[in-house]
Amino acid sequence: MPTPSLAALPIRRLTPRDLAACADLSENRGWPREEHKWGFLLTAGKGHGIDDPDGGLVAAYVVTEYGPRERPDLAAIGMVLVAERHARQGVGRRLMRHIVSTMGTTPLTLHATPYGRPLYEELGFKVTGRAEMLRGHFTPGGPEPRVVTRSATAEDLGSILRLDEEVFGADRTHIITRLPAFADQLRVAEEHGRIVGYTAAWPNMDTHVVGPLIARDTETAKALLASLAAHTERPLRIDIDVRHEELMAWAQERGLKPVSSNAVMTYGITELPGDWTRRFAPVTVAAG
C-alpha cells in the first residue's frame, strides 16, 4: 500500500495523550523535550498535529486563545514544529495557512525565530516588537528595590486576574488559574494592601523560567524578579520586551546573559492590546 503524501495527511486535534509524541518532536528538532511546558499548553491551549504513518508526529503547533470563547480577542501561536525528515516540504506553510484560515478574524500573535520569520512574513504577519531571552544565575547586589513582595495566596487570585486582564488587554483566566499548579513560585508585589504586580517561576529542564512578569513599574519588576531568584538555586530564564531597557540592563548586571532574541509578530492588528509599559515578560513565548 503506497504511503500517502504529506499534503493528504489530516491535521487533527492533539490531546494530553500526545504529550510524549510532542516531546519527541521537540527533541527531533534539537529542542529540549519540555514535557512540563507541552502539558501546560495542550490543556490551556489547542494543539493540532499531523500523524506520521510510520509513527510519531510529522508536525505540531499550539494556539492559545484569549478573551470570550465564542469570539476571542487574541490568539497566540507557538510550538510550530516539523520533524526533520519532513522539513522543507511545505508542511510548515500548510500548518500556518490552516491556522490563519481556521482562526478567521481573530487577531494572531507569535514569537518568531530568525528561521521561521520569512514564512510568517510571507503569510502577512508583521514585526511589531522584539523580546530578548536572558539566562543565568542571579547575583544580588546594589540597592534593593523598595517594594514589598510575598508568596501569592488563594485569596490573591481575584486581584491578580483583574490586574492581568487590565495589563494584557484580554482575559486569560484559563492561563492564570493554572499557574499555582504549573509554577514552583507565584509571587505578588503589594502596596498598602493592593497588588501592583505579580510573577511566576516555572520549571523547564534545568532552569526556572520567569513568566508572566506584570508590574506597575520597573522597580516593582526588579523586586519581583529578585524575590524569585532568592527562592531558587536554578538559573533563571526570562524573555524581556526590549523596550524595557532599564530592566534588561539591571538583569544583566546581576548575571543574566543574552542568549537569543525573537521577533514579536502580529496578524490582523498593528500592535498587541493592553499596556506594554507594565507587561515585562510573557508566560512563555509559545503562549504570548
N, C-alpha and C positions, 0 to 999 in steps of 0.2 A: 504494500500500500504506500503510495507516494507521500512524502512529508508535505503538509500544507505550507503555502507561502506565508511569510511573516504578515503580509497585508491581510491575509484571510483569517488570521488567528484573532479570536474575540477579545475585547477588553472587558474584564469583569471586576466586580467589587471585591476588594480584599477584606478579610476579617482578622481578628487576633489569632486565628488558627494559622494564618500565613506568616506569622512573626519570624519563624526560623528561615523561611524562604526569602523574606525581605532582608534579613541579616546576611544570608548567604550572598544575595545580590550585591549588597554593600561591599562585602569582603571581596567579591569577584572584581569590583572596580577599584580595589585598593583603598577603600574607605574602612574605618573601624566598623565592627558589626553593629554597635549602638542599639542593642536589643531593647534597652530601657526606653530610649527615645522612640524607637519604632512602635513599641507597645502603647506609649502615650499617644502618638499621632494616629494610630489605627483605631483608637477608641474616641479621641476627641475630634478627629477629622474623618475624612472619607478617602480611603486608599483604593486605588484601582491598579490592575496589572494585567499582564498577558502571560498565560501559562506556556511553558516550553513543552512540546510533545515529548521531549527527551527527559523531562523532569526539571523542577525548579521554575524560575520566572525568567521570561525574556526581558521584561521591563516592569517598572512600577512608578507610581507617583502618589502623593497625598495632597488633597485640597482641604484646607481648614476654613470653614465659613464663620462669619461674624455678623451679629445682628439678628433680625427676625428670621425664623426658619423658612418661611414662605418666600421672603424676598430679602436675601442677605445684603448688608451694606458693603461688605468686602469679603473677598476670598483670597487666602494665601496659598500659593503653590510651593511644594517642597518635595525633596527626596526623588527628583526626577532622575531615574537610573535605567540604563540599558546594559544588559550583560555584554561583556567584552566580545564574545563570539558573534553577537548580533549588532555590534556597533557599526556606524557609518552605512547603515542600510535604510535610513529614513524612519526608523522606529520612534526616535525622539520627536521628530516633526509630527508624526501621526499622533503621538500622545498629546502634544501641546495643542494641536488642532482639535482634538477630541475635547480637551478641557475648555478651550475658548468656545466651542460650539455648545457644549452641554451647560456651561455657566451663563449663557445668554447675555443679558445686560448687566450682570453683576460685575462691579469693578474688581480687577485682579491685581495682585502684587506678588513679587518673588525676589529673592536674593540670588543674583546670577554670578557664577564664576566666570572668569575670562573665557573659559572653554565653551560655556553654554550661551554666553551673551549674544553672539551673532545670530543664532537661531531665534532667540526671543525677539531681537530687533527685526528680523525678517517677518515675524508674525505680528508686528505692530506694537510691541512693548517699548516703552521709553524709559531711559535712565532718569530717575528723579532724586537720587541720593547715593550715599555710599556708607558702608559700615566697615570698620576695621576690627579684625579679631586680634585681641591681646591675650597672651598666655604666660603664666609663670607663678612662682611663689611670691606672695605679697609680703613685703617687708615694712612694718610700721616705722614711722619716722616723721619728724616735723610737727608743726602744730596740729593737734587733733581737731577735727570738725566739732563744733559745739552744738551738736544735735543729739537728742535722746533717741536711742534705738533699743528695741527689745524683741523677743520672740513673739510672733503673732499668736493669738488665741482664737478659738472658735467665735468668740464674741466680736472679733475684729472683721469678720468676713464681709458683713454688710457694708461697712465703711470702705474696705478695700475694693469691693465690686463697684461702688459708686465712684470712687476716685479713678479706678481703672477705665471705666466707660467714658468718663469726662476727658481723660488724657488720651486714650487710644482712639476715641471717636466712634466706637461701636461696642455693642455688648459682647463680651466674651466670657460670660458666666461659666460656660461648659469647659473653658480652659482653667480659669482661676479656681474654681471649686475642686479641680483635680490636683492642684499644687500641693496641698498638705500630704497627699499620698505619694505624689511623684517626686517631690523635692526632699532633700535632707534637712534643709533650713528654709523657713519662711519668716521674714523679719519685717518690722514696721518702724518708721520714724514718726515721732509724736511730738506735738507742741500744744501745751495747755489742754491735754486730753483729746486733741484732734489728730487724726492720722494724716500726715503730709507727704508720705512716701512709703513704698514697700518694695521688697525684692525677695528673690528666692535663689537657692543654690541647689542644683540637681546633679546627681552623679552621672558621669559619662566617661567610661573607660577609667583612666587614672586621674581624671580631673573633676572639679566641681564647676559646672557651667553656671554663670550668673545670669539670671533672666527669669522673669522680666525685671527691669530696673526702672521704676517710676518714682519721680521725686520732684518736690516743689522747686528746687534749685540745685546748683552744682554742689554746694556744701552738704545738702541733705543726701545727694547721691554718693558723695565721698564717705559720709558717715555710714551709710548702709553697706557700701562695698567693704569698708574696713571692718564692720561688725561681722559680716560673713566670713572674712578672712581670719578673724580672731577665733572662729569656732570650727576650723578645719585644718588638717595637716596637708591636704591635697593642693596641687597647683590650681589656680583659678583660671577660667577661660571666660572671656566676655566679648561680645560683638557690639562696639560702641558706635553710635551715629557720629560721623566725623565732624559734624557741626559742633559737637560738644568738645571743643579743643582743650578747654581747661581740665576737664575730667581725663581726657586722653593723656595729657602731659603729666598730670598728677599720678595716674596709674603707672605710667612708665617710670617715673621717678621712684616708685615703690616696687619695682621688679617685674612688672608685666611687660612683655616684649611683643611688638607687632609680629604677627605670623602670616596673615593674608588679609585681603580685602575683597568684598563683594559689592557689586553694583546693585542698588535697590531700584527695581523696575516696576512700572505700573502699566496697566492696560485699562482704558476706559475712564481714567481720571488723570489729572495732571499732577496731583500730589496726594499723599496719604492723608486721611482725615485725622482729626484730633489735634493735640498740641505737642508738636515735636520738642518744644523747649523743656517739657517735663518728661519726655519719653527718651530714656537714655540707652536702653538695650531691649531687644525682643526676648520673648520666652525662649525661642530658638529661631535661627534664620529659616528653618523649614516651615515655621508657622506664623511668621511675621510678628 
